[in-house]
C-alpha cells in the first residue's frame, strides 16, 4: 500500500532462509514510503556482504483473500535478477483450471520488487499440495496456489527453465536447473584451482625452498623457527642506511612522548 492508501501489484520472492524482508529502492519510491536509518550488514552466498542503511514499513494485502500483513523491509537497489531467468510455456505443466493461482503470469520473466523472509514464510503457507511432475508441486497459500520444484523436468528447449525462486504478483516459483548449476560450480573450481598455470620455479625459488627445509625447526611451545635466507656475495646494499636511521629516530621520539605505548 502506498502513502495515499492505494494498493499496487508487486513481484515477490519468498525466501524461508532470509532473516530480513527486503524491498527495492525503486518500488519504495513508487509507493512514496517514509524511510528510516538503519545499520545492517547482509551476508550472501560465498560470504559476500552488502551494507544497508535504510529501511521502511510496508502493508501487504493479497488479491484472493482477506490476508493482510505489516512488515519492516530493508531497502536495496536490487534484490535479485529478473525471475524466472527465462520465460516458459505454462501449458507444459497442465495446471488445473479450477485453481486460483497467486500469479497467473508466474512463467513470465520480470523484476522482483519485494522479498519476504522467514518472518512470514510459514504464516503464508496453508494446507494443500498437488504433484504435477516428479518433485514439482503446487502448494496452497494465503496468496493463492504457487509452484514449487525443479521446472527443468520435462521442459522443451523452446521454453528453458530458470534456476531461482521467483514470485510474480504474489506467487512463488522455485526452480532448480541442475545442469546450469553444475556448470557454474565447475567454472568456480576452475577459477579457484591454484594449480592452473602454475609458474615454473626459478633458481632463487629453489634455493629459498631448500633453505626453508634445511633450517626450519619447532620448539617445545609449538612455535616454528627458521633462519632468514641471506643472499651470497651481496656487495650492493644501496643507500637505505640514512632512511632507516631517520625512521628509527622518529619511532623513538614517538615512544618517548607516550610512556604507556613505550
Secondary structure, 3 states (H helix, E strand, C coil): CCCCCCCCCCCEEECCCCCCEEEEHHHHHHHCCCEEEEEEEEECHHHCEEEEEEEEEEEEECCCCCCEEEEEEEEECCCCCCECCCCCCHHHHCCCCCCCECCCCCCCCECCCEEECHHHHHHHEEEEEEEEECCEEEEEECCEEEEECCCCCCCCHHHCCCCCEECCCCCCEECCCHHHHHHHHHHHHHHHCCCCCCCCCCHHHHHHHHHHHHHEEECCCCCEEECCCCCCCCCCCCCCHHHHHHHHHHHHHHHHHCCCCC
